[in-house]
Amino acid sequence: MKVGSKGQIVIPQRVREELGVRPGDRVSVRAEGGEVRVRRLTDAKALRGLLGHAPMTDLEAAHAEEVELEERKAGRRSE
C-alpha cells in the first residue's frame, strides 16, 4: 500500500472482508511493536442488551465513553 499525501491508506478488500469492515464502520488503529494494527470496533450500546440486564463492566463503560467522546469530536469537526 502507499500512504497518500494526507497520511491516508486504503484497507485492501481482502482484509476488509476478513475483518468484516464495511463503509461507515468504526475501526481502531494502533501502533504496536513497529506494526500498525487495525481492529473493527463494535457499538457498545448495541451489544449492551445481549447479556440481558447485566451491568456494563468498568472496561465496557470506559470504552463506551471513549467512543462517545470520539463521535462528539468528529461531529464538531464536520460542522
PyMOL Python script that loads the backbone (N, CA, C, O; Angstrom):
from pymol import cmd

cmd.read_pdbstr("""\
ATOM      1  N   MET A   1       0.843  -1.176   0.000  1.00  0.00           N
ATOM      2  CA  MET A   1       0.000   0.000   0.000  1.00  0.00           C
ATOM      3  C   MET A   1       0.885   1.235   0.000  1.00  0.00           C
ATOM      4  O   MET A   1       2.047   1.197   0.403  1.00  0.00           O
ATOM      5  N   LYS A   2       0.313   2.306  -0.453  1.00  0.00           N
ATOM      6  CA  LYS A   2       1.023   3.573  -0.492  1.00  0.00           C
ATOM      7  C   LYS A   2       0.269   4.563   0.395  1.00  0.00           C
ATOM      8  O   LYS A   2      -0.960   4.630   0.362  1.00  0.00           O
ATOM      9  N   VAL A   3       1.018   5.331   1.186  1.00  0.00           N
ATOM     10  CA  VAL A   3       0.420   6.350   2.037  1.00  0.00           C
ATOM     11  C   VAL A   3       0.238   7.607   1.203  1.00  0.00           C
ATOM     12  O   VAL A   3       1.183   8.088   0.576  1.00  0.00           O
ATOM     13  N   GLY A   4      -0.995   8.144   1.197  1.00  0.00           N
ATOM     14  CA  GLY A   4      -1.290   9.345   0.432  1.00  0.00           C
ATOM     15  C   GLY A   4      -0.726  10.592   1.097  1.00  0.00           C
ATOM     16  O   GLY A   4      -0.193  10.526   2.205  1.00  0.00           O
ATOM     17  N   SER A   5      -0.844  11.720   0.423  1.00  0.00           N
ATOM     18  CA  SER A   5      -0.290  12.979   0.916  1.00  0.00           C
ATOM     19  C   SER A   5      -0.922  13.420   2.229  1.00  0.00           C
ATOM     20  O   SER A   5      -0.307  14.180   2.978  1.00  0.00           O
ATOM     21  N   LYS A   6      -2.141  12.961   2.528  1.00  0.00           N
ATOM     22  CA  LYS A   6      -2.819  13.306   3.778  1.00  0.00           C
ATOM     23  C   LYS A   6      -2.632  12.224   4.841  1.00  0.00           C
ATOM     24  O   LYS A   6      -3.279  12.266   5.888  1.00  0.00           O
ATOM     25  N   GLY A   7      -1.755  11.259   4.580  1.00  0.00           N
ATOM     26  CA  GLY A   7      -1.499  10.187   5.536  1.00  0.00           C
ATOM     27  C   GLY A   7      -2.529   9.073   5.495  1.00  0.00           C
ATOM     28  O   GLY A   7      -2.584   8.243   6.402  1.00  0.00           O
ATOM     29  N   GLN A   8      -3.338   9.050   4.457  1.00  0.00           N
ATOM     30  CA  GLN A   8      -4.400   8.050   4.357  1.00  0.00           C
ATOM     31  C   GLN A   8      -3.926   6.811   3.616  1.00  0.00           C
ATOM     32  O   GLN A   8      -3.076   6.878   2.728  1.00  0.00           O
ATOM     33  N   ILE A   9      -4.504   5.667   4.009  1.00  0.00           N
ATOM     34  CA  ILE A   9      -4.265   4.416   3.292  1.00  0.00           C
ATOM     35  C   ILE A   9      -5.626   3.775   3.021  1.00  0.00           C
ATOM     36  O   ILE A   9      -6.612   4.101   3.681  1.00  0.00           O
ATOM     37  N   VAL A  10      -5.674   2.879   2.067  1.00  0.00           N
ATOM     38  CA  VAL A  10      -6.880   2.125   1.764  1.00  0.00           C
ATOM     39  C   VAL A  10      -6.658   0.709   2.264  1.00  0.00           C
ATOM     40  O   VAL A  10      -5.656   0.074   1.935  1.00  0.00           O
ATOM     41  N   ILE A  11      -7.600   0.214   3.065  1.00  0.00           N
ATOM     42  CA  ILE A  11      -7.500  -1.158   3.550  1.00  0.00           C
ATOM     43  C   ILE A  11      -7.893  -2.074   2.394  1.00  0.00           C
ATOM     44  O   ILE A  11      -8.986  -1.935   1.845  1.00  0.00           O
ATOM     45  N   PRO A  12      -7.024  -3.004   2.019  1.00  0.00           N
ATOM     46  CA  PRO A  12      -7.333  -3.888   0.890  1.00  0.00           C
ATOM     47  C   PRO A  12      -8.641  -4.657   1.108  1.00  0.00           C
ATOM     48  O   PRO A  12      -8.992  -4.992   2.240  1.00  0.00           O
ATOM     49  N   GLN A  13      -9.350  -4.928   0.022  1.00  0.00           N
ATOM     50  CA  GLN A  13     -10.644  -5.598   0.084  1.00  0.00           C
ATOM     51  C   GLN A  13     -10.560  -6.914   0.844  1.00  0.00           C
ATOM     52  O   GLN A  13     -11.431  -7.209   1.662  1.00  0.00           O
ATOM     53  N   ARG A  14      -9.540  -7.697   0.590  1.00  0.00           N
ATOM     54  CA  ARG A  14      -9.385  -8.997   1.260  1.00  0.00           C
ATOM     55  C   ARG A  14      -9.359  -8.817   2.779  1.00  0.00           C
ATOM     56  O   ARG A  14      -9.975  -9.592   3.510  1.00  0.00           O
ATOM     57  N   VAL A  15      -8.648  -7.798   3.247  1.00  0.00           N
ATOM     58  CA  VAL A  15      -8.525  -7.545   4.684  1.00  0.00           C
ATOM     59  C   VAL A  15      -9.856  -7.015   5.240  1.00  0.00           C
ATOM     60  O   VAL A  15     -10.281  -7.418   6.323  1.00  0.00           O
ATOM     61  N   ARG A  16     -10.509  -6.113   4.497  1.00  0.00           N
ATOM     62  CA  ARG A  16     -11.817  -5.601   4.933  1.00  0.00           C
ATOM     63  C   ARG A  16     -12.816  -6.744   5.091  1.00  0.00           C
ATOM     64  O   ARG A  16     -13.573  -6.790   6.061  1.00  0.00           O
ATOM     65  N   GLU A  17     -12.809  -7.659   4.134  1.00  0.00           N
ATOM     66  CA  GLU A  17     -13.728  -8.788   4.198  1.00  0.00           C
ATOM     67  C   GLU A  17     -13.405  -9.684   5.393  1.00  0.00           C
ATOM     68  O   GLU A  17     -14.314 -10.142   6.085  1.00  0.00           O
ATOM     69  N   GLU A  18     -12.132  -9.934   5.638  1.00  0.00           N
ATOM     70  CA  GLU A  18     -11.725 -10.779   6.763  1.00  0.00           C
ATOM     71  C   GLU A  18     -12.127 -10.157   8.097  1.00  0.00           C
ATOM     72  O   GLU A  18     -12.538 -10.866   9.016  1.00  0.00           O
ATOM     73  N   LEU A  19     -12.011  -8.838   8.204  1.00  0.00           N
ATOM     74  CA  LEU A  19     -12.373  -8.137   9.439  1.00  0.00           C
ATOM     75  C   LEU A  19     -13.865  -7.841   9.532  1.00  0.00           C
ATOM     76  O   LEU A  19     -14.373  -7.510  10.603  1.00  0.00           O
ATOM     77  N   GLY A  20     -14.561  -7.961   8.410  1.00  0.00           N
ATOM     78  CA  GLY A  20     -15.982  -7.620   8.394  1.00  0.00           C
ATOM     79  C   GLY A  20     -16.214  -6.124   8.418  1.00  0.00           C
ATOM     80  O   GLY A  20     -17.233  -5.660   8.930  1.00  0.00           O
ATOM     81  N   VAL A  21     -15.269  -5.354   7.862  1.00  0.00           N
ATOM     82  CA  VAL A  21     -15.364  -3.895   7.857  1.00  0.00           C
ATOM     83  C   VAL A  21     -16.091  -3.446   6.596  1.00  0.00           C
ATOM     84  O   VAL A  21     -15.741  -3.831   5.481  1.00  0.00           O
ATOM     85  N   ARG A  22     -17.124  -2.609   6.809  1.00  0.00           N
ATOM     86  CA  ARG A  22     -17.893  -2.061   5.692  1.00  0.00           C
ATOM     87  C   ARG A  22     -17.868  -0.540   5.772  1.00  0.00           C
ATOM     88  O   ARG A  22     -17.528   0.011   6.819  1.00  0.00           O
ATOM     89  N   PRO A  23     -18.219   0.149   4.695  1.00  0.00           N
ATOM     90  CA  PRO A  23     -18.245   1.609   4.724  1.00  0.00           C
ATOM     91  C   PRO A  23     -19.093   2.113   5.886  1.00  0.00           C
ATOM     92  O   PRO A  23     -20.207   1.638   6.110  1.00  0.00           O
ATOM     93  N   GLY A  24     -18.556   3.074   6.615  1.00  0.00           N
ATOM     94  CA  GLY A  24     -19.249   3.651   7.760  1.00  0.00           C
ATOM     95  C   GLY A  24     -18.900   2.999   9.086  1.00  0.00           C
ATOM     96  O   GLY A  24     -19.204   3.554  10.143  1.00  0.00           O
ATOM     97  N   ASP A  25     -18.262   1.819   9.053  1.00  0.00           N
ATOM     98  CA  ASP A  25     -17.857   1.159  10.297  1.00  0.00           C
ATOM     99  C   ASP A  25     -16.724   1.933  10.962  1.00  0.00           C
ATOM    100  O   ASP A  25     -15.979   2.657  10.301  1.00  0.00           O
ATOM    101  N   ARG A  26     -16.608   1.773  12.261  1.00  0.00           N
ATOM    102  CA  ARG A  26     -15.527   2.412  13.016  1.00  0.00           C
ATOM    103  C   ARG A  26     -14.427   1.377  13.256  1.00  0.00           C
ATOM    104  O   ARG A  26     -14.705   0.211  13.538  1.00  0.00           O
ATOM    105  N   VAL A  27     -13.182   1.819  13.139  1.00  0.00           N
ATOM    106  CA  VAL A  27     -12.040   0.947  13.388  1.00  0.00           C
ATOM    107  C   VAL A  27     -11.089   1.624  14.357  1.00  0.00           C
ATOM    108  O   VAL A  27     -11.075   2.848  14.486  1.00  0.00           O
ATOM    109  N   SER A  28     -10.304   0.816  15.029  1.00  0.00           N
ATOM    110  CA  SER A  28      -9.258   1.297  15.908  1.00  0.00           C
ATOM    111  C   SER A  28      -7.928   1.036  15.202  1.00  0.00           C
ATOM    112  O   SER A  28      -7.711  -0.050  14.665  1.00  0.00           O
ATOM    113  N   VAL A  29      -7.050   2.019  15.201  1.00  0.00           N
ATOM    114  CA  VAL A  29      -5.733   1.870  14.581  1.00  0.00           C
ATOM    115  C   VAL A  29      -4.692   2.134  15.650  1.00  0.00           C
ATOM    116  O   VAL A  29      -4.711   3.180  16.300  1.00  0.00           O
ATOM    117  N   ARG A  30      -3.778   1.182  15.834  1.00  0.00           N
ATOM    118  CA  ARG A  30      -2.766   1.274  16.877  1.00  0.00           C
ATOM    119  C   ARG A  30      -1.391   0.881  16.361  1.00  0.00           C
ATOM    120  O   ARG A  30      -1.258   0.003  15.507  1.00  0.00           O
ATOM    121  N   ALA A  31      -0.377   1.541  16.890  1.00  0.00           N
ATOM    122  CA  ALA A  31       0.995   1.138  16.598  1.00  0.00           C
ATOM    123  C   ALA A  31       1.455   0.233  17.734  1.00  0.00           C
ATOM    124  O   ALA A  31       1.393   0.614  18.903  1.00  0.00           O
ATOM    125  N   GLU A  32       1.916  -0.964  17.388  1.00  0.00           N
ATOM    126  CA  GLU A  32       2.391  -1.924  18.386  1.00  0.00           C
ATOM    127  C   GLU A  32       3.648  -2.607  17.865  1.00  0.00           C
ATOM    128  O   GLU A  32       3.607  -3.318  16.861  1.00  0.00           O
ATOM    129  N   GLY A  33       4.749  -2.389  18.544  1.00  0.00           N
ATOM    130  CA  GLY A  33       5.986  -3.076  18.183  1.00  0.00           C
ATOM    131  C   GLY A  33       6.417  -2.843  16.755  1.00  0.00           C
ATOM    132  O   GLY A  33       6.881  -3.771  16.092  1.00  0.00           O
ATOM    133  N   GLY A  34       6.274  -1.614  16.260  1.00  0.00           N
ATOM    134  CA  GLY A  34       6.693  -1.296  14.903  1.00  0.00           C
ATOM    135  C   GLY A  34       5.694  -1.709  13.832  1.00  0.00           C
ATOM    136  O   GLY A  34       5.984  -1.609  12.640  1.00  0.00           O
ATOM    137  N   GLU A  35       4.517  -2.172  14.249  1.00  0.00           N
ATOM    138  CA  GLU A  35       3.475  -2.565  13.311  1.00  0.00           C
ATOM    139  C   GLU A  35       2.233  -1.715  13.553  1.00  0.00           C
ATOM    140  O   GLU A  35       2.052  -1.141  14.627  1.00  0.00           O
ATOM    141  N   VAL A  36       1.386  -1.647  12.536  1.00  0.00           N
ATOM    142  CA  VAL A  36       0.102  -0.966  12.672  1.00  0.00           C
ATOM    143  C   VAL A  36      -0.964  -2.044  12.736  1.00  0.00           C
ATOM    144  O   VAL A  36      -1.010  -2.938  11.891  1.00  0.00           O
ATOM    145  N   ARG A  37      -1.824  -1.954  13.750  1.00  0.00           N
ATOM    146  CA  ARG A  37      -2.902  -2.932  13.934  1.00  0.00           C
ATOM    147  C   ARG A  37      -4.241  -2.230  13.756  1.00  0.00           C
ATOM    148  O   ARG A  37      -4.491  -1.183  14.352  1.00  0.00           O
ATOM    149  N   VAL A  38      -5.093  -2.818  12.933  1.00  0.00           N
ATOM    150  CA  VAL A  38      -6.430  -2.277  12.673  1.00  0.00           C
ATOM    151  C   VAL A  38      -7.437  -3.280  13.221  1.00  0.00           C
ATOM    152  O   VAL A  38      -7.341  -4.480  12.965  1.00  0.00           O
ATOM    153  N   ARG A  39      -8.405  -2.767  13.982  1.00  0.00           N
ATOM    154  CA  ARG A  39      -9.423  -3.630  14.592  1.00  0.00           C
ATOM    155  C   ARG A  39     -10.787  -2.990  14.381  1.00  0.00           C
ATOM    156  O   ARG A  39     -10.957  -1.794  14.616  1.00  0.00           O
ATOM    157  N   ARG A  40     -11.752  -3.778  13.940  1.00  0.00           N
ATOM    158  CA  ARG A  40     -13.117  -3.280  13.788  1.00  0.00           C
ATOM    159  C   ARG A  40     -13.711  -3.088  15.170  1.00  0.00           C
ATOM    160  O   ARG A  40     -13.595  -3.962  16.029  1.00  0.00           O
ATOM    161  N   LEU A  41     -14.356  -1.931  15.388  1.00  0.00           N
ATOM    162  CA  LEU A  41     -14.996  -1.655  16.665  1.00  0.00           C
ATOM    163  C   LEU A  41     -16.468  -2.012  16.574  1.00  0.00           C
ATOM    164  O   LEU A  41     -17.096  -1.865  15.526  1.00  0.00           O
ATOM    165  N   THR A  42     -17.002  -2.479  17.680  1.00  0.00           N
ATOM    166  CA  THR A  42     -18.431  -2.748  17.747  1.00  0.00           C
ATOM    167  C   THR A  42     -19.069  -1.644  18.573  1.00  0.00           C
ATOM    168  O   THR A  42     -18.419  -1.033  19.421  1.00  0.00           O
ATOM    169  N   ASP A  43     -20.315  -1.398  18.324  1.00  0.00           N
ATOM    170  CA  ASP A  43     -21.040  -0.370  19.063  1.00  0.00           C
ATOM    171  C   ASP A  43     -21.421  -0.936  20.423  1.00  0.00           C
ATOM    172  O   ASP A  43     -22.270  -1.822  20.514  1.00  0.00           O
ATOM    173  N   ALA A  44     -20.797  -0.427  21.475  1.00  0.00           N
ATOM    174  CA  ALA A  44     -21.048  -0.926  22.828  1.00  0.00           C
ATOM    175  C   ALA A  44     -22.523  -0.812  23.197  1.00  0.00           C
ATOM    176  O   ALA A  44     -23.054  -1.666  23.907  1.00  0.00           O
ATOM    177  N   LYS A  45     -23.180   0.229  22.722  1.00  0.00           N
ATOM    178  CA  LYS A  45     -24.596   0.393  23.041  1.00  0.00           C
ATOM    179  C   LYS A  45     -25.432  -0.717  22.413  1.00  0.00           C
ATOM    180  O   LYS A  45     -26.378  -1.204  23.031  1.00  0.00           O
ATOM    181  N   ALA A  46     -25.092  -1.121  21.192  1.00  0.00           N
ATOM    182  CA  ALA A  46     -25.848  -2.173  20.506  1.00  0.00           C
ATOM    183  C   ALA A  46     -25.637  -3.521  21.187  1.00  0.00           C
ATOM    184  O   ALA A  46     -26.544  -4.353  21.196  1.00  0.00           O
ATOM    185  N   LEU A  47     -24.467  -3.747  21.753  1.00  0.00           N
ATOM    186  CA  LEU A  47     -24.165  -5.028  22.390  1.00  0.00           C
ATOM    187  C   LEU A  47     -24.686  -5.119  23.813  1.00  0.00           C
ATOM    188  O   LEU A  47     -24.795  -6.216  24.360  1.00  0.00           O
ATOM    189  N   ARG A  48     -25.007  -3.994  24.416  1.00  0.00           N
ATOM    190  CA  ARG A  48     -25.389  -3.952  25.828  1.00  0.00           C
ATOM    191  C   ARG A  48     -26.537  -4.909  26.142  1.00  0.00           C
ATOM    192  O   ARG A  48     -26.520  -5.550  27.192  1.00  0.00           O
ATOM    193  N   GLY A  49     -27.524  -5.023  25.272  1.00  0.00           N
ATOM    194  CA  GLY A  49     -28.688  -5.853  25.546  1.00  0.00           C
ATOM    195  C   GLY A  49     -28.472  -7.345  25.357  1.00  0.00           C
ATOM    196  O   GLY A  49     -29.338  -8.131  25.741  1.00  0.00           O
ATOM    197  N   LEU A  50     -27.365  -7.763  24.789  1.00  0.00           N
ATOM    198  CA  LEU A  50     -27.146  -9.180  24.506  1.00  0.00           C
ATOM    199  C   LEU A  50     -27.052 -10.033  25.759  1.00  0.00           C
ATOM    200  O   LEU A  50     -27.378 -11.219  25.716  1.00  0.00           O
ATOM    201  N   LEU A  51     -26.621  -9.468  26.863  1.00  0.00           N
ATOM    202  CA  LEU A  51     -26.444 -10.228  28.094  1.00  0.00           C
ATOM    203  C   LEU A  51     -27.572  -9.967  29.081  1.00  0.00           C
ATOM    204  O   LEU A  51     -27.386 -10.083  30.292  1.00  0.00           O
ATOM    205  N   GLY A  52     -28.714  -9.622  28.570  1.00  0.00           N
ATOM    206  CA  GLY A  52     -29.828  -9.316  29.463  1.00  0.00           C
ATOM    207  C   GLY A  52     -29.621  -7.954  30.095  1.00  0.00           C
ATOM    208  O   GLY A  52     -29.219  -7.008  29.417  1.00  0.00           O
ATOM    209  N   HIS A  53     -29.886  -7.846  31.363  1.00  0.00           N
ATOM    210  CA  HIS A  53     -29.765  -6.558  32.039  1.00  0.00           C
ATOM    211  C   HIS A  53     -28.506  -6.480  32.891  1.00  0.00           C
ATOM    212  O   HIS A  53     -28.456  -5.715  33.854  1.00  0.00           O
ATOM    213  N   ALA A  54     -27.493  -7.261  32.547  1.00  0.00           N
ATOM    214  CA  ALA A  54     -26.248  -7.238  33.310  1.00  0.00           C
ATOM    215  C   ALA A  54     -25.592  -5.872  33.175  1.00  0.00           C
ATOM    216  O   ALA A  54     -25.545  -5.318  32.076  1.00  0.00           O
ATOM    217  N   PRO A  55     -25.086  -5.319  34.273  1.00  0.00           N
ATOM    218  CA  PRO A  55     -24.417  -4.013  34.183  1.00  0.00           C
ATOM    219  C   PRO A  55     -23.129  -4.126  33.374  1.00  0.00           C
ATOM    220  O   PRO A  55     -22.510  -5.188  33.306  1.00  0.00           O
ATOM    221  N   MET A  56     -22.742  -3.014  32.767  1.00  0.00           N
ATOM    222  CA  MET A  56     -21.502  -2.990  32.000  1.00  0.00           C
ATOM    223  C   MET A  56     -20.321  -3.081  32.952  1.00  0.00           C
ATOM    224  O   MET A  56     -20.371  -2.562  34.068  1.00  0.00           O
ATOM    225  N   THR A  57     -19.262  -3.740  32.511  1.00  0.00           N
ATOM    226  CA  THR A  57     -18.035  -3.771  33.310  1.00  0.00           C
ATOM    227  C   THR A  57     -17.369  -2.410  33.217  1.00  0.00           C
ATOM    228  O   THR A  57     -17.738  -1.586  32.380  1.00  0.00           O
ATOM    229  N   ASP A  58     -16.384  -2.177  34.081  1.00  0.00           N
ATOM    230  CA  ASP A  58     -15.642  -0.911  34.038  1.00  0.00           C
ATOM    231  C   ASP A  58     -14.993  -0.715  32.675  1.00  0.00           C
ATOM    232  O   ASP A  58     -14.978   0.397  32.148  1.00  0.00           O
ATOM    233  N   LEU A  59     -14.454  -1.794  32.097  1.00  0.00           N
ATOM    234  CA  LEU A  59     -13.795  -1.705  30.800  1.00  0.00           C
ATOM    235  C   LEU A  59     -14.808  -1.351  29.706  1.00  0.00           C
ATOM    236  O   LEU A  59     -14.524  -0.523  28.841  1.00  0.00           O
ATOM    237  N   GLU A  60     -15.984  -1.977  29.745  1.00  0.00           N
ATOM    238  CA  GLU A  60     -17.015  -1.666  28.761  1.00  0.00           C
ATOM    239  C   GLU A  60     -17.486  -0.226  28.887  1.00  0.00           C
ATOM    240  O   GLU A  60     -17.695   0.453  27.881  1.00  0.00           O
ATOM    241  N   ALA A  61     -17.654   0.239  30.117  1.00  0.00           N
ATOM    242  CA  ALA A  61     -18.088   1.619  30.342  1.00  0.00           C
ATOM    243  C   ALA A  61     -17.038   2.603  29.840  1.00  0.00           C
ATOM    244  O   ALA A  61     -17.376   3.611  29.219  1.00  0.00           O
ATOM    245  N   ALA A  62     -15.767   2.316  30.106  1.00  0.00           N
ATOM    246  CA  ALA A  62     -14.687   3.191  29.643  1.00  0.00           C
ATOM    247  C   ALA A  62     -14.648   3.231  28.123  1.00  0.00           C
ATOM    248  O   ALA A  62     -14.444   4.291  27.530  1.00  0.00           O
ATOM    249  N   HIS A  63     -14.844   2.076  27.491  1.00  0.00           N
ATOM    250  CA  HIS A  63     -14.838   2.026  26.023  1.00  0.00           C
ATOM    251  C   HIS A  63     -16.016   2.824  25.462  1.00  0.00           C
ATOM    252  O   HIS A  63     -15.860   3.577  24.501  1.00  0.00           O
ATOM    253  N   ALA A  64     -17.190   2.658  26.064  1.00  0.00           N
ATOM    254  CA  ALA A  64     -18.370   3.386  25.597  1.00  0.00           C
ATOM    255  C   ALA A  64     -18.151   4.890  25.707  1.00  0.00           C
ATOM    256  O   ALA A  64     -18.534   5.640  24.810  1.00  0.00           O
ATOM    257  N   GLU A  65     -17.538   5.333  26.802  1.00  0.00           N
ATOM    258  CA  GLU A  65     -17.245   6.763  26.981  1.00  0.00           C
ATOM    259  C   GLU A  65     -16.260   7.248  25.924  1.00  0.00           C
ATOM    260  O   GLU A  65     -16.412   8.341  25.379  1.00  0.00           O
ATOM    261  N   GLU A  66     -15.242   6.424  25.635  1.00  0.00           N
ATOM    262  CA  GLU A  66     -14.239   6.787  24.632  1.00  0.00           C
ATOM    263  C   GLU A  66     -14.875   6.924  23.254  1.00  0.00           C
ATOM    264  O   GLU A  66     -14.575   7.865  22.520  1.00  0.00           O
ATOM    265  N   VAL A  67     -15.748   5.993  22.903  1.00  0.00           N
ATOM    266  CA  VAL A  67     -16.419   6.038  21.605  1.00  0.00           C
ATOM    267  C   VAL A  67     -17.305   7.276  21.511  1.00  0.00           C
ATOM    268  O   VAL A  67     -17.306   7.961  20.488  1.00  0.00           O
ATOM    269  N   GLU A  68     -18.060   7.567  22.571  1.00  0.00           N
ATOM    270  CA  GLU A  68     -18.924   8.748  22.562  1.00  0.00           C
ATOM    271  C   GLU A  68     -18.111  10.027  22.411  1.00  0.00           C
ATOM    272  O   GLU A  68     -18.510  10.931  21.677  1.00  0.00           O
ATOM    273  N   LEU A  69     -16.970  10.111  23.104  1.00  0.00           N
ATOM    274  CA  LEU A  69     -16.110  11.291  23.004  1.00  0.00           C
ATOM    275  C   LEU A  69     -15.584  11.449  21.583  1.00  0.00           C
ATOM    276  O   LEU A  69     -15.579  12.555  21.043  1.00  0.00           O
ATOM    277  N   GLU A  70     -15.138  10.343  20.969  1.00  0.00           N
ATOM    278  CA  GLU A  70     -14.643  10.396  19.593  1.00  0.00           C
ATOM    279  C   GLU A  70     -15.745  10.832  18.637  1.00  0.00           C
ATOM    280  O   GLU A  70     -15.497  11.605  17.712  1.00  0.00           O
ATOM    281  N   GLU A  71     -16.974  10.334  18.860  1.00  0.00           N
ATOM    282  CA  GLU A  71     -18.090  10.713  17.996  1.00  0.00           C
ATOM    283  C   GLU A  71     -18.409  12.196  18.139  1.00  0.00           C
ATOM    284  O   GLU A  71     -18.688  12.872  17.149  1.00  0.00           O
ATOM    285  N   ARG A  72     -18.368  12.706  19.375  1.00  0.00           N
ATOM    286  CA  ARG A  72     -18.630  14.146  19.582  1.00  0.00           C
ATOM    287  C   ARG A  72     -17.551  14.987  18.914  1.00  0.00           C
ATOM    288  O   ARG A  72     -17.863  15.999  18.286  1.00  0.00           O
ATOM    289  N   LYS A  73     -16.282  14.585  19.039  1.00  0.00           N
ATOM    290  CA  LYS A  73     -15.192  15.321  18.410  1.00  0.00           C
ATOM    291  C   LYS A  73     -15.349  15.308  16.889  1.00  0.00           C
ATOM    292  O   LYS A  73     -15.162  16.332  16.232  1.00  0.00           O
ATOM    293  N   ALA A  74     -15.692  14.148  16.337  1.00  0.00           N
ATOM    294  CA  ALA A  74     -15.866  14.030  14.878  1.00  0.00           C
ATOM    295  C   ALA A  74     -17.032  14.895  14.417  1.00  0.00           C
ATOM    296  O   ALA A  74     -16.958  15.496  13.345  1.00  0.00           O
ATOM    297  N   GLY A  75     -18.095  14.972  15.188  1.00  0.00           N
ATOM    298  CA  GLY A  75     -19.253  15.780  14.854  1.00  0.00           C
ATOM    299  C   GLY A  75     -18.922  17.264  14.831  1.00  0.00           C
ATOM    300  O   GLY A  75     -19.406  17.999  13.970  1.00  0.00           O
ATOM    301  N   ARG A  76     -18.110  17.698  15.762  1.00  0.00           N
ATOM    302  CA  ARG A  76     -17.705  19.118  15.802  1.00  0.00           C
ATOM    303  C   ARG A  76     -16.850  19.488  14.608  1.00  0.00           C
ATOM    304  O   ARG A  76     -16.954  20.593  14.075  1.00  0.00           O
ATOM    305  N   ARG A  77     -15.994  18.547  14.187  1.00  0.00           N
ATOM    306  CA  ARG A  77     -15.115  18.828  13.049  1.00  0.00           C
ATOM    307  C   ARG A  77     -15.896  18.941  11.754  1.00  0.00           C
ATOM    308  O   ARG A  77     -15.533  19.724  10.876  1.00  0.00           O
ATOM    309  N   SER A  78     -16.975  18.161  11.624  1.00  0.00           N
ATOM    310  CA  SER A  78     -17.714  18.148  10.362  1.00  0.00           C
ATOM    311  C   SER A  78     -18.716  19.307  10.265  1.00  0.00           C
ATOM    312  O   SER A  78     -19.238  19.571   9.181  1.00  0.00           O
ATOM    313  N   GLU A  79     -18.990  19.997  11.363  1.00  0.00           N
ATOM    314  CA  GLU A  79     -19.979  21.097  11.332  1.00  0.00           C
ATOM    315  C   GLU A  79     -19.375  22.379  10.852  1.00  0.00           C
ATOM    316  O   GLU A  79     -20.067  23.394  10.768  1.00  0.00           O
TER     317      GLU A  79
END
""", "prot")
cmd.dss("prot")
cmd.show_as("cartoon", "prot")
cmd.util.cbc("prot")
cmd.orient("prot")
